[in-house]
């Protein structure tokens, strides 16, 4: 057990350390991102690092924290190590709610406000600890979206690096999809599509609204957190990287991420684009459909890699039901399944340029998840039998839904026609 008397407060030093970086966000962020890559020519757009193309929402007012002054300064509270140790009962094991490659996450309660929070303590011995800390504070301070986790504050006392987030009671998608206990109820079909839509909207914000665009680079089920309404929120931005600007098509980077989720071209060449995130999203969507992990070494050799196992089934729509998580017990719409599989198949194309933009994915998934309340999903979705009856379709025929349907059907058509062309070429050889 740690002893509070062993930790003197360095709050002034910590504030100075981080505020100096916030005043020079461009220089600091690029320094954290360069890794071993030679510096690139500076673009005028880079001056507005991570500046949203549309006005960011007003930050939540907090009497204990600084107000957003309207510039790029970090609007997050600073905490001493003593405060966060007290909040987490001195980082006791009973408060541990998660553990990743960069550190542990604890549930805590702030003394001053009584707010329940999640405290991530970065591993002081980790090679990427300081870089991840700086990148994540900058990302979550300068970018705000309903489908991104909220940063409350940070601690930089001495060699301690801690991040304080809003606490999301349902934990991660992994907890409810891949790590079910025997008494845990599985996510229904609509909840899964709602989560997929939320994650896609978070990526859309990073790709299309941030300026320059941001490549998330570590999308996976354990990094998608859920609030009490099953709204998905992206977390863990330590590996995020600024996307290409100007006439550049990609950025170069050391290959980092999680095996099974990384796009094949990124693994081969280290060339990173927003389409790399689209591939990772395709893996997560496939996990949502199947209830299987991206990599499962406990399965037979042919089934250990989820994408490799599923790709042959993409070519045969009559076999799509074989992809569905058995825990759903057949309670899913056939048409919705076909559309979701088509979206996943397009996202998982081996060639990056063939994959759809994340904005098109959002449109397609908005069409799939057109049920107002996740709690009524089981009764709202038609059964596979009734799904075949035209007068029982649940689709709203307004212009917006028509556009969503058109995009979704176009994606399905593109997937089907590409497979048909491939089969014809094979027959001619």
Phi, psi and omega in degrees: 000136179287154178248127184299326184294346180277353185240105175277147184283132175240040187297319180296318178296320181295315181298317179297320181299317185272325180294329177295331178281326179292329178288339179235055187301320182299310182295314183294316185293317179297323178297321180290333186269341190293329183051242180248017183273136178300148180297144180259158177302140185279134179261148176302329180295337183291345178296329181263053186305125177058020179282121182300143178289336175243152183304134179287150178296154180298134178292154178294130180286134181219122184296338184266356184236162180290150177274153176286121184274004178091359177249196184272009179295149181291121179257067181223151180286152171253137181240150171275160178298324180300317180299317183284330175294320177295318182298327183257018182056045180063037176058045179291155180300326182294341179267355182289124180241356179185159179210131181228192183291341184250357179155189183250153179241130182240147171275136182215172178225121183288131181297318187293319187247343184078006182287135175277131186224168171249127184246118178261119179258111182288145179292118182293340180265358181286142182291331184259007188304307182294320180296314180296319180302309182296314181298316183292319178298315180296314182301306188282346176274328186261342181241134182223130180203147180302337181257026171233141181296145181271131175271125179269320180182191185209167175225131176228049178283118179055236178262011177275135178229111182228146178239138183243120182244167167299146179269126179252112192295334183274355178074214185261163174302322179304321182297331186254354182242319190244344182238047183287140172273161183304330182263007184269133180281130181289155175296136177281175186299313183296319178302321179295317180290326177296318179295316178300317179296317179298316178297319179295322178294323176298316177295321180300320178298314181295320184282322191250335183258326178290145182225109359293167179296155180245132175261120186294312171074354181218043178286124177199167187297329181284345178261004175256111181264156184237133174273185186292344177260014179063031173276132181279139177225127179288140178225176179059083182257017183295337180261000182298151185218144176295135180281179181293146178233161181068226183266011180280145182261343182201170170241149179264144185202154167299143180287115179223152182143206183238130181301135182102338180251341184287140177294144184299321182290329177291320178296322183285317192243343185077008179271122190248131175225174177295336178291342174294320176294324180297320177297313179301322177297321178301322178294316180296318178299320178294324175298319180296322180289317190265335187074015180252154175284156177301321176228124178227099183289347180283347180272173178295162185305321183286343184246004183291322178264116186301315182295316180299321179291321187279331188303319177299329180287335178301332185279350185231092182306330180294343180259003180305320179302337178292341180280340191286141177305122179302336181293343177284344177052041177076005183271079178202154178279130181301315181295319178297322177297313181302318181291318180296318178295321179297319178296315179299317181298320179291321179294333185263016176301140181295327180268121186301321185293341180277339181293149180287162170288152182295333177295323177291325177296317178301316179299315181296318182286332175298324177293319182289323186264037186274054175234129190292329188226122182297331183291340179255016186298319185299321181275340184277326181280135176290154177288164178305327181287312182289341179297340182275350183270116187303320185284002179247014178293148186260006189280137176278127188267032176278174187295324181296315181292326177298319179294318179299318180295319181299316179295315181298317179292328177295320178297317179296318179298318180298319179295315182294316182293327179293319179293320180296318179297320179296319180292322178296319179295323178294323181293330182283339182283000000 
